Amino acid sequence: MTPPLSWIVAFARFWYRFLVGDDWRLAAAVVLALAASAVLVAHCISAYWLVPAVVIVSIAYHLHRVGAARR
């Protein structure tokens, strides 16, 4: 690969690994929570609580699943 293209690929890989990490489900939950809160705000419903709640529940579920897998 040429240097500019390899830099672009490396940059994309970094962001994918940074955002998705080791579990794509957590990233998908955050994206869905952001989309849902945008829809709620577009309908004049206060949704400041939605994203933190989804993140807390998603992380708790992830930790429970990982803990159960290690037993």
Phi, psi and omega in degrees: 000149177284154184306313181297323180291320179293328177293320179295317179296316179296320178296316179295319178297319178301310182294324177297312180293325180290316184280316183276320179067221183263358179220113181290339181293323178295316179296319180295321179296320179293317178298316178295322178295319177296318178295317180295320179292326176295320178295317180296318179293324178297334177262021176061036176248129180293123185230028181295337185274343190292310184297312177299322179295317179295320179296315180297314180295319181295318180292320177298317178296317180298314180295322177296316181295318179292320178295321179291327179290332182278346182283000000 
